[in-house]
């Protein structure tokens, strides 16, 4: 079974389209990893904390407004 898989892989590596697509997938995966690593920067984390607090206040306000509308 492993020999068949290895044979299939060697056949695929001869195909230019396969190599191109594999390279594109590798580049996309690396770019995604780098963007995720950059998003964990301390300034970005502080900004995310501010946005989380703001969204909590907004949702609280919407809940209070909805309750006032429903109780009237």
C-alpha positions in Angstrom: 0.0 0.0 0.0 2.8 2.5 0.9 4.6 1.5 -2.3 1.5 2.4 -4.3 1.1 5.7 -2.6 4.8 6.5 -3.2 4.5 5.5 -6.8 1.4 7.8 -7.2 3.3 10.7 -5.5 6.3 10.3 -7.9 4.0 10.3 -10.9 2.3 13.4 -9.6 5.6 15.3 -9.1 6.2 14.9 -12.8 3.0 16.9 -13.6 3.7 20.7 -13.8 0.1 21.6 -12.8 0.4 19.6 -9.7 3.7 21.2 -8.7 2.2 24.7 -9.5 -0.9 24.0 -7.4 1.1 22.5 -4.5 3.4 25.6 -4.6 0.4 27.9 -4.5 -1.1 26.1 -1.5 2.3 26.3 0.3 2.6 30.0 -0.3 -1.0 30.7 0.8 -0.5 28.6 4.0 2.8 30.5 4.8 1.1 33.9 4.2 -1.8 32.9 6.4 0.6 31.8 9.2 2.5 35.1 9.0 -0.7 37.1 9.1 -1.8 35.2 12.2 1.5 35.7 13.9 1.4 39.4 13.2 -2.1 39.7 14.7 -0.8 38.5 18.1 1.3 41.7 18.4 0.9 43.5 21.7 -0.6 46.6 20.1 -3.1 44.6 18.2 -4.1 42.7 21.4 -4.6 46.1 23.2 -6.8 47.3 20.3 -8.7 44.0 20.3 -9.4 44.5 24.0 -10.8 48.0 23.4 -13.0 46.7 20.7 -14.3 43.8 22.9 -15.2 46.3 25.7 -16.9 48.6 23.2 -18.9 45.7 21.7 -20.0 44.6 25.2 -21.3 48.1 26.0 -23.1 48.2 22.7 -24.8 44.9 23.2 -25.8 45.9 26.8 -27.3 49.1 25.4 -29.2 47.2 22.7 -30.6 44.8 25.3 -31.7 47.6 27.6 -33.3 49.4 24.6 -35.1 46.2 23.5 -36.3 45.6 27.0 -37.7 49.2 27.2 -39.5 48.7 23.9 -41.0 45.4 24.8 -42.2 46.5 28.3 -44.0 49.6 26.8 
